[in-house]
Amino acid sequence: MEFDSSRLRISKKKRIFRKREWPMYKSLFDLSPEQTASTAMPCTVVFSNGTGSGSMTICPLFLGAELYYNDMHLAFFEEATAPMRNVIEINHCRVGRYECSFGANSCCYLAAGDFAVCAAARKKSSSCFPLRHYHGITILLDLDAISPEMRKQMEWYGVDLDVIRRYICTENRCCILRSEPTIAHIFSELYTAHSVPDTGYLRLKVLELLHILTRLKNREDVQQTEYFNQHQVECVKQAAALLTQELKVHRTIEQLAQEVGLSPTALKSCFKGIYGSSVYAYQKEYRLQLAQKLLLETDCTVAEIAHRVGYENPNKFSSAFRKAAGMTPTEYRKMRPIG
């Protein structure tokens, strides 16, 4: 079940994939009947656009609550705006980085192990993945759709959705907890259940998670995160493009900062916030990943590959490659499948 997500549109109210093949289940994505093809749930949907591909496995929990397993290898989703709705959005990042944008002055980033809670209506209609890969879990709770009976059952388990909404989603743009052991354990169990999702088990783990969130009433329990304004984010993304598109050009931090219109200090701080590494570490990682691809997919010599990825000295390239990959470029090339 594949479709081209160059036409993909996801919104805060009607996250609609504009294609006809989709399960009959009436999810929080508000999919229309003509987009259905199957009644099977959970359902994994695969999609692609000009920046890569991704997939989402949708797991309904109960009316008004859904869990999604996200496997993204693309830079962004194109999204459309929609009226606000009363939805709590929970995200956990397992691998990669995820951009949470709340307007012109409020961009923050989830890294591996980070867990975030926010009001979906407060988020800007964009989903970006700075490293072009992201694996994680999203939980959506539509407070208007959850029945009074279900709320009573949740209260019996010590879950108060109004407390979560009022404290976390109203007082903070985005509540982020880093490396919180109890929550990390819950998500590890959710990831383990991905291969054969069991709705009852997923429901219990989500209730356990919500029980913990209900108890986060002390401000010190909520870790504030660093926000960047949209101008800084665009400038840093421009800098990253320069670093990866012009590998043979060697710039100082000062030169790069001047080209994109930021101070060196702002460039270094915001770059690390978005990509999780320093400017030079990011470029070095990109060079080595490209070198690995060229070693496996082309017949270029090691010296030619070294030059293409920005190393003037092949010996320095081989040394850097061995330090990162644990083997020489020649040894790595032997891993190429025959034929």
N, C-alpha and C positions, 0 to 999 in steps of 0.2 A: 504494500500500500504506500506508494510514493507520490509526491507531488512537488512542483516547482514553487518554492517559497519566495520567488521574486514577486509573487502576488500575495505573499503572506501578510496578514494584518492581525495584530494582537492588540486589544485595548483593555483598559482597566474594568470596563463593564462587559463588553462583548468580545472577548478574545477570540475572534473568528478566523479560522483558516479558510480562505476562500477557494475551496476545491470540493468536488462532489464526493470523494471517497472518505467517509468517516462513520464511526459506529453510531447506532441509533440512540445510545445513551444521551440523555439531556444533561450535559455537564455545565459547569460554571462558565464554559466558553460560549454558551448560548448558541450552539450549532443549530442550523435550520434543518428541517426534514430532508430537503433535497441534497444535503451534504452527506447523507447516511448511506451505508452499504452493508452494515453488519450489526448484530446486537451483542457481539462478544465483548466481554469486559473481564479483566483489564485489557486495554488496547494500546499497542505501540504504534505511533505514527512517525514515519520517516519523511523528512523534507530537506530541501536544499535551496540555496540561492547563489548569487555570484561570489560570495565569500567562503562558501563551504557547505557543510551539511550537518544535520543533527537529528535527534529523535527524542520523543517524549512518551513515556508509558503512563497512562492515566489510570488511577486506581480510585474509584468512588468509595468513600467511607460510609457516609450516611447523607441524607438530604442536606445540602448546604456545605458539605465538607468533602474535599478531594485531595489526593496526594499524587504528585507527579515525580517520576524519575527522569531527570534531564541528562542527556548525553549530547553535548554541543561541540562541534568542530567548525565553527564559523565566527565571523566578527560581530554580527548584530542581527536583530530582527527588525524588519520594517513594521511600524505599528501605526494605528489610527487612534485619534482621540475619541472619547465617548463620555457620556454623563457619569458623574461620580456614583459609586455604589458602596455599600457598607460592608466591605470585605477586609479581613485581616489576612495579610500575606506573610508566610514564614518561609525563609530560605536557609538552606545549609549548603555550604560549598565543600565538596570533598576534594576536588582537583581543579586547578586553574584559578581564574579570577572573574568576578561578576560586578558590573557597574550598576549601582543604585543611584538614580538621578531624581532629585526632588525640585528641579527648577534651575534657574540661572546660577544660583550661588550654593547649591547643595548637591554635589556629587560625592559619593563615598564608594568604597570598594570592599567586597568580600574576598578574603584569601582562603586558602585551604584550611579547614578546621573552623572557619567563622560561621556564626549562626546569627541571623537577623530577623527581626519582627517589625512590621510597619503596617500602616493603613494603605491598602492598595490604591485608594483614590488619591492619596497624596503624592504618589510616585509619578514622575514624568513618563509619558508613554514611550519608553525605549527599553530595550534589553540588549546590552552590549557586553562582549566578552573580549577584553583587551589582549589576552594571550591566544585567542582563537581556539581555545579548548576549555570546556567547563563540564564538570560532572557534579551533580548535586541533586537535592530534593527541594521541591516546592510544596507547601501545604496552603490551600486556600480555604478560608472559612467565611461563608456568606452569612452574616449575623441576621439578616432579614429572612433567610430561607430556613434556618434551623428551627425546628418545631419546638413549642413550649414543653412538650413531653421529653424531647431529647435534652433540652436545657436542664430539666429537673434531674434527669439521669446524670448529666455531667456535674451538676452541683453536688450530687451524692458522692461523686469521686473528688470533690474539692476543686472543681473547675468553675471559674467565674469569667465568662467571656467579656462581660462589661468592665471588669477590673483590668483585664488585659488591654482592651480598647482604650479605656480612660487613661491608664497610667503610661503604657508603652506607646500606643499609637497616637495619643493626643499630646502628651507632654514632650515627646521626643519625635524627631523626624524618622529616625531609624534606630532601633535598639540593637546593638551588636554585642555579642558575648564571644570572646576569643578563648578557645581551649578550655571551656568549662567542662570538667570531667563527667558530671552526671548527664548533661545534655549530649556530650560527645558519645557516651555509651548508648544512649537511646538511638541516636542516628546510626551508629555502627550496626545495631540490630536491624534497623530499617533497611540499610544497604544489603545486609545478609539475606533479607527476605525478598530481595528484588527478583531473583531467578524464578521463584514460584510464589508470587504475591498471595497472601492469605488475608482476606479482608478483615476477619475477626482479629487477627494478630496485629495488623496495621492499625486498626481502630484502637486497640488497647495501648499501643505504643504512643499514638498521637494523644490520647487522653492523659497518659503519663507526662508527656511533654507539656501539655496545657496546664496540668496540675502544678508543675514547676514554675511556669510563667505566671500563674495566678499569685504565687508567693513572692514574686519579685516586687515588693512594695517599698523597699529601701533604695534610695537613689544610688547608694554605693554598689548595689547589685548590678546596675546597668552601666556598662562601659561606654562612655561617649567615644565617638569615632571622629577622625579628621575629615573635614569636608573641603572640597575644592570648587571654585566657581567655574562656570562653563567656559569662560575665556581661557583660563589656565589649562583646562582639560583639552580643548581644541589645539592649543599651542603645543602641549606635550605630545599629543597624537601626531601632530605635524613633525615634531622632532623624531619620534619613533619611525615615521615613514622615511625621513631622510637617512636615518641610521641603517635601515634595511634595504633601501633602494639604491643607495650610493655607497656600497661597501668598500670601494677603493679610495674614497675620500676620507681623510683623517682630520677630524675637527676637534678642537679643544672645547671644553664645556662653555667657555666664554663665547667662542665663535658660534656654537650651536644655539646658545641662549639668544644671541643677537639676531640670528636668522629667524627665529620663531617669535621674537618679541617679548621675551621674559628675562628677568634677572637670573644670573647663574644660581643663586640660592633658591629662588622659586622653582626653577627648572629641576634642580636636583631633588627638592622635597616632593614636588608634585609627581615627578616621574616615578619615584619609588612608591608613592601612594597608589598610582595607577597600575604599574607593571610589577611591583613587588621586588624590584632589583634596581641597582644603580644604572646610569646611562651606559657605561662601558660594559658592565656585566650583561646587560640586555643584548647589546650588539654582539658580544662575544658568543653568547648562547645561540643567537640567530645564525651567526657564521658557521658554528660547528654543526648545527642542525642541517643547514643547507649543504655543508660538506658531506655529511652522512648520506643525504639524498643523492648527491652527485656521484659519490663512490659506488652506490648500489645501482643507480639507474643510467649511468653514462660510462663511456670508455676513456674519459679524459684521464691524463696522467695526474699523479699526485701533485706535481708542480703546477699544472694547469688549474687544478681545483683550488690549490692554495692561492693562486693569483685571483681567481674568480671570486673568492670569498674575502678578499681584502688583505691577504698576507703577502708581503713582498719577498719574504724569506721562507722557502719551503721547509727548512729545518725548524723554524719557529712554529710554523703551522703544525708540523708533525708532533712537536713537543706538546703544544697546546691540545691537540687532538687526543694524544695518548693520556694526558693528564685528565681530560674530561671523560673519555670513553673507556679507559682502561686497556687500550690496545692501539697499535699503530694504524694509520690509514690503510696500509697494505693488508694488515690482518683483518681489519673491518671489511674490506672489499671482498675477502674470501667468503664472507657470510652471504654474498649475493646468490640467490637461487640459480641453478643451472638452467639455461633456456629462458 
